[in-house]
Amino acid sequence: VIMLHDAIQSYEKWPNLWKYEPWNLYDVGFLPGKQWVDNWKKSSMYDYSRTKYGVFEAGWPKADIMAAEDFEKRRKSLKNKLEIDDSKATVLYAPSWENDGKQDDFVQAMLTLDVNIIIKHVPLNPKEFPDIVKNIKEMANAHKAIKGVNIIDPAVSIIDAIALCDILVSDESSTMMEATLMGKPAVAVTDWLIPDVRPSRYACAVHPFTVKTKKDNLADTVNMVLLDYEKYSTDSKKYCDSNFSNIGSSSKIIIDVIDSIIEQK
């Protein structure tokens, strides 16, 4: 069984991701929504795009927790642990990588605005990513004592973190697409560096559902979105329908398909 790493995986290679990551070695593939179905259909004439039994528009199981009975309870519990002032907007920083002082760029920019600041990093194995984990710890030590700066445990689901915010700020992370699940505008900082190659490259922030900015203009850009929030939230929501199907039931659909194949139905 194979599915995507994230909902905007290899965006610069759309529609034919399968040319670079063939699926013909697998029995079944799952896609998160209509946009990916369209990508697959445009590539399906190639053998390498086709799994043995089929490719299914199942949805994004990560999003199913939004439909869980305890979702709102969890959101409130996490909010109560943090210094969240209901009278202020909340801005979430969730990068793909922590490097080159990006978190400090974010914090210093947000401190010029009257907002709640929350930070959520991806949980990483320190043995696999020692430098990045070191950077995360250094940034946490630099900012944890600043009033209004809230650092969330990396083990917490990004969906729970997004539920707390009004705006998400990132580099090129798929968290920006996941923000559309709740109509939260995402700001992409185009001149933040990504250290997955040497030398580091600039973020690939070409996605149509994000608001682009340079790091020096981050505060002004976030303020611009807040001043016209309804427009930017509406723009964000429209991408959810085309990118995420079966919210709340995708996990069940995936298991039903797998069971059906195992049972030779």
VEXZA-704281 format. One record per residue (C-alpha): residue number from 1; z negated, y, x negated. Coordinates in pm, whole numbers, plus 50000, padded with zeros to 5 digits. Layout:
residues N
pos, up, north, east
NUM, Z, Y, X $
...
END
This chain:
residues 265
pos, up, north, east
1, 50000, 50000, 50000 $
2, 50082, 50349, 49875 $
3, 50030, 50703, 49999 $
4, 50044, 51051, 49850 $
5, 49793, 51194, 49606 $
6, 49790, 51516, 49810 $
7, 49984, 51685, 50089 $
8, 50181, 51914, 49854 $
9, 50234, 51658, 49578 $
10, 50509, 51761, 49334 $
11, 50617, 52045, 49564 $
12, 50874, 52167, 49314 $
13, 51054, 51830, 49344 $
14, 51082, 51822, 49725 $
15, 51243, 51664, 49914 $
16, 51298, 51370, 49679 $
17, 50958, 51290, 49529 $
18, 51061, 50923, 49519 $
19, 51314, 50982, 49243 $
20, 51016, 51043, 49015 $
21, 50761, 50813, 49182 $
22, 50948, 50518, 49338 $
23, 50790, 50334, 49630 $
24, 51015, 50027, 49632 $
25, 50750, 49825, 49444 $
26, 50517, 49849, 49746 $
27, 50493, 49680, 50084 $
28, 50406, 49980, 50299 $
29, 50384, 50358, 50259 $
30, 50198, 50622, 50459 $
31, 50290, 50989, 50504 $
32, 50063, 51269, 50630 $
33, 50294, 51456, 50867 $
34, 50635, 51567, 50994 $
35, 50727, 51765, 50682 $
36, 50686, 51456, 50466 $
37, 50877, 51245, 50716 $
38, 51162, 51494, 50684 $
39, 51138, 51472, 50304 $
40, 51150, 51094, 50321 $
41, 51445, 51084, 50562 $
42, 51644, 51307, 50327 $
43, 51571, 51060, 50045 $
44, 51576, 50731, 50234 $
45, 51931, 50639, 50137 $
46, 51796, 50554, 49792 $
47, 51647, 50210, 49739 $
48, 51358, 50349, 49537 $
49, 51226, 50541, 49839 $
50, 51192, 50237, 50064 $
51, 50893, 50005, 50084 $
52, 50928, 49643, 50197 $
53, 50796, 49681, 50551 $
54, 50836, 50050, 50616 $
55, 50706, 50402, 50575 $
56, 50478, 50535, 50850 $
57, 50380, 50884, 50967 $
58, 50011, 50796, 50981 $
59, 49843, 51128, 50906 $
60, 49589, 51240, 50647 $
61, 49270, 51028, 50663 $
62, 49080, 51292, 50468 $
63, 49114, 51518, 50772 $
64, 48967, 51268, 51016 $
65, 48614, 51391, 50947 $
66, 48706, 51708, 51138 $
67, 48703, 51499, 51457 $
68, 48377, 51321, 51374 $
69, 48085, 51381, 51609 $
70, 47864, 51504, 51325 $
71, 48118, 51742, 51169 $
72, 47965, 52058, 51311 $
73, 47616, 51930, 51233 $
74, 47717, 51872, 50870 $
75, 47876, 52215, 50850 $
76, 47558, 52381, 50972 $
77, 47343, 52173, 50737 $
78, 47552, 52273, 50435 $
79, 47553, 52636, 50545 $
80, 47174, 52635, 50576 $
81, 47143, 52515, 50216 $
82, 47341, 52813, 50093 $
83, 47290, 53189, 50095 $
84, 47542, 53253, 50371 $
85, 47509, 53586, 50552 $
86, 47674, 53559, 50895 $
87, 47752, 53929, 50896 $
88, 47986, 53888, 50598 $
89, 48313, 53705, 50539 $
90, 48294, 53398, 50314 $
91, 48540, 53332, 50031 $
92, 48571, 52986, 49874 $
93, 48694, 52920, 49519 $
94, 48840, 52568, 49483 $
95, 49070, 52531, 49180 $
96, 49263, 52230, 49059 $
97, 49115, 52279, 48708 $
98, 48836, 52496, 48568 $
99, 48958, 52656, 48248 $
100, 49008, 52989, 48071 $
101, 48728, 53158, 48267 $
102, 48903, 53137, 48605 $
103, 48573, 53109, 48790 $
104, 48449, 53425, 48622 $
105, 48769, 53606, 48722 $
106, 48698, 53502, 49080 $
107, 48328, 53587, 49084 $
108, 48372, 53928, 48923 $
109, 48650, 54015, 49170 $
110, 48447, 53905, 49472 $
111, 48138, 54093, 49358 $
112, 48334, 54413, 49423 $
113, 48363, 54309, 49790 $
114, 48086, 54261, 50045 $
115, 48143, 53886, 50092 $
116, 47965, 53553, 50061 $
117, 48087, 53367, 49751 $
118, 48107, 52986, 49745 $
119, 48241, 52764, 49469 $
120, 48354, 52402, 49498 $
121, 48496, 52197, 49211 $
122, 48652, 51854, 49228 $
123, 48417, 51575, 49111 $
124, 48534, 51463, 48767 $
125, 48430, 51183, 48534 $
126, 48293, 51352, 48218 $
127, 48424, 51065, 48006 $
128, 48779, 51126, 48129 $
129, 48769, 51506, 48149 $
130, 48499, 51619, 47904 $
131, 48647, 51964, 47841 $
132, 48689, 52050, 48209 $
133, 48340, 51925, 48299 $
134, 48204, 52134, 48011 $
135, 48385, 52438, 48148 $
136, 48244, 52379, 48497 $
137, 47890, 52358, 48360 $
138, 47935, 52672, 48152 $
139, 48062, 52866, 48452 $
140, 47777, 52736, 48669 $
141, 47522, 52853, 48414 $
142, 47687, 53193, 48398 $
143, 47688, 53251, 48774 $
144, 47412, 53047, 48937 $
145, 47154, 53327, 48910 $
146, 47380, 53589, 49071 $
147, 47268, 53666, 49425 $
148, 47530, 53568, 49679 $
149, 47704, 53316, 49453 $
150, 47672, 52962, 49594 $
151, 47782, 52658, 49396 $
152, 47843, 52350, 49611 $
153, 47785, 51998, 49481 $
154, 48128, 51862, 49375 $
155, 48052, 51541, 49570 $
156, 48066, 51735, 49898 $
157, 48395, 51693, 50084 $
158, 48636, 51981, 50039 $
159, 48691, 51971, 50416 $
160, 48322, 52050, 50469 $
161, 48347, 52336, 50218 $
162, 48658, 52481, 50383 $
163, 48478, 52474, 50718 $
164, 48233, 52731, 50577 $
165, 48488, 52982, 50451 $
166, 48718, 53246, 50590 $
167, 48951, 53254, 50287 $
168, 49019, 52997, 50015 $
169, 49118, 53109, 49663 $
170, 49283, 52868, 49421 $
171, 49558, 52824, 49166 $
172, 49795, 52549, 49284 $
173, 49544, 52305, 49434 $
174, 49628, 52102, 49744 $
175, 49308, 52243, 49891 $
176, 49525, 52539, 49991 $
177, 49728, 52316, 50223 $
178, 49410, 52154, 50354 $
179, 49285, 52501, 50446 $
180, 49564, 52516, 50706 $
181, 49384, 52237, 50895 $
182, 49138, 52501, 51015 $
183, 49362, 52807, 50999 $
184, 49196, 52942, 50687 $
185, 49427, 53165, 50479 $
186, 49473, 53061, 50116 $
187, 49523, 53299, 49825 $
188, 49703, 53160, 49519 $
189, 49652, 53330, 49183 $
190, 49985, 53295, 49008 $
191, 49879, 53390, 48655 $
192, 49587, 53147, 48629 $
193, 49659, 52877, 48373 $
194, 49689, 52502, 48433 $
195, 49592, 52291, 48128 $
196, 49775, 51970, 48216 $
197, 50034, 52039, 47942 $
198, 50019, 52197, 47597 $
199, 50043, 52490, 47586 $
200, 49896, 52555, 47929 $
201, 50141, 52665, 48199 $
202, 50106, 52916, 48480 $
203, 50010, 52786, 48823 $
204, 50296, 52664, 49041 $
205, 50211, 52887, 49337 $
206, 50538, 52888, 49528 $
207, 50411, 52739, 49854 $
208, 50511, 52936, 50166 $
209, 50168, 52903, 50331 $
210, 49982, 53093, 50056 $
211, 49930, 53461, 49980 $
212, 50026, 53521, 49617 $
213, 49848, 53753, 49378 $
214, 49780, 53824, 49013 $
215, 49420, 53781, 48896 $
216, 49382, 54155, 48834 $
217, 49470, 54219, 49201 $
218, 49258, 53938, 49346 $
219, 48993, 54160, 49507 $
220, 49254, 54386, 49669 $
221, 49449, 54085, 49797 $
222, 49142, 53918, 49952 $
223, 49047, 54250, 50112 $
224, 49401, 54287, 50250 $
225, 49379, 53943, 50415 $
226, 49038, 54022, 50563 $
227, 49163, 54351, 50710 $
228, 49446, 54169, 50895 $
229, 49272, 53836, 50931 $
230, 49412, 53728, 51267 $
231, 49769, 53753, 51137 $
232, 49701, 53554, 50821 $
233, 49498, 53293, 51008 $
234, 49779, 53247, 51262 $
235, 50031, 53212, 50978 $
236, 49811, 52944, 50822 $
237, 49769, 52745, 51144 $
238, 50143, 52711, 51201 $
239, 50174, 52497, 50888 $
240, 49909, 52251, 51007 $
241, 50121, 52099, 51286 $
242, 50414, 52023, 51058 $
243, 50206, 51885, 50772 $
244, 49920, 51688, 50934 $
245, 49965, 51435, 51213 $
246, 49712, 51225, 51406 $
247, 49405, 51426, 51300 $
248, 49102, 51217, 51388 $
249, 49289, 50888, 51421 $
250, 49495, 50852, 51103 $
251, 49247, 50613, 50937 $
252, 49262, 50381, 51237 $
253, 49642, 50394, 51244 $
254, 49659, 50302, 50874 $
255, 49424, 50006, 50916 $
256, 49609, 49890, 51230 $
257, 49939, 49889, 51039 $
258, 49788, 49701, 50744 $
259, 49626, 49446, 50977 $
260, 49955, 49398, 51159 $
261, 50139, 49326, 50833 $
262, 49872, 49088, 50709 $
263, 49885, 48905, 51043 $
264, 50266, 48896, 51017 $
265, 50311, 49080, 51344 $
END
